[in-house]
Amino acid sequence: MAQTAANPSGASAGEGVLEDVLRRAQARLGEAGVEAPRRDARLLLAEVLDLSPGALLTAGERGLTSAELQAFDVMIARRCGREPVSRILGRREFWSLDLEITQATLDPRPDSETLVEAILERVTDSKGPRRVLDLGTGSANLLLAVLSALPGAYGLGLDRDTDALAAAARNARRLGLAKRAAFLASDWGAAVAGFWDVILCNPPYVRAGEIDDLAPEVARFEPRGALDGGADGLAAYRRVVPEVARLLAPDGLAAVELGSGQACDVMDMARIAGLESCACLRDLAGIQRCLLLGHPGPSPEESQS
């Protein structure tokens, strides 16, 4: 029986066996250079069948309908083109939150959870009121993660991309956080004033000339504006750091994400802006990923007066 383009398993419509479908899809993904072909095939097939990935382990002899085979083949073809699984599914888990992502938003990475962890470790009163500002909010992953852990906090996410803001608002509604999260179009912090207890920011920090050398999943599918940090990768920090100095409350704390090797340069910018580098935390790969900033405390002489 002839194999059809809509049948990645080679079985005729209605005769697909799940394990056979997975094996052949894995081979296609491997040939396309996908790093974890078995895992990705399982995630995509689980989506088509509306099962958890774990449930596939006990469904190995299940037959697939023609429509299921066709839908799976479309997903595998997209993944062979190196489109990330998260973008094919339209969602990403971050800090145990299920977030919608779109073409306008950066795909949240586990590395960014370093910022959330750093803030939550230092905010000892989880129920106390906090004003949280997220500069360049994207999908609002940072803001919503912090709000989910601080029931007394409310926050504002800023982004100049209105499509990203729409996705962020949908995420807040779906997670039950819409009453404590607002979103506003702004070029970094230009549209706001006042003091904020917590400021979060994951600015673009990839050198412009290096973007095309990144993995295809990043170079082809991430919004370029969320990656491009200018010629030296530091252009966004030159805007963000003075904004943090202006907007951060006297006893507030800011968490700024860093690219590899950028810690010293951003610390220098912070010092010039009148901020104090409180800590520089590493991610699971050992890269200095999160710079914590605050206003300097009073000098010993001032505190004694």
Secondary structure as GFF3:
##gff-version 3
##sequence-region A 1 305
A	DSSP	beta_strand	16	17	.	.	.	ID=ss1
A	DSSP	alpha_helix	18	31	.	.	.	ID=ss2
A	DSSP	alpha_helix	37	49	.	.	.	ID=ss3
A	DSSP	three_ten_helix	53	58	.	.	.	ID=ss4
A	DSSP	beta_strand	63	64	.	.	.	ID=ss5
A	DSSP	alpha_helix	66	80	.	.	.	ID=ss6
A	DSSP	alpha_helix	85	89	.	.	.	ID=ss7
A	DSSP	beta_strand	91	94	.	.	.	ID=ss8
A	DSSP	beta_strand	97	100	.	.	.	ID=ss9
A	DSSP	three_ten_helix	110	112	.	.	.	ID=ss10
A	DSSP	alpha_helix	113	122	.	.	.	ID=ss11
A	DSSP	beta_strand	130	135	.	.	.	ID=ss12
A	DSSP	alpha_helix	141	149	.	.	.	ID=ss13
A	DSSP	beta_strand	153	159	.	.	.	ID=ss14
A	DSSP	alpha_helix	162	174	.	.	.	ID=ss15
A	DSSP	three_ten_helix	178	180	.	.	.	ID=ss16
A	DSSP	beta_strand	181	185	.	.	.	ID=ss17
A	DSSP	beta_strand	196	201	.	.	.	ID=ss18
A	DSSP	three_ten_helix	208	213	.	.	.	ID=ss19
A	DSSP	alpha_helix	216	219	.	.	.	ID=ss20
A	DSSP	three_ten_helix	224	226	.	.	.	ID=ss21
A	DSSP	alpha_helix	235	247	.	.	.	ID=ss22
A	DSSP	beta_strand	248	257	.	.	.	ID=ss23
A	DSSP	alpha_helix	263	272	.	.	.	ID=ss24
A	DSSP	beta_strand	276	282	.	.	.	ID=ss25
A	DSSP	beta_strand	288	294	.	.	.	ID=ss26
A	DSSP	alpha_helix	300	304	.	.	.	ID=ss27
###
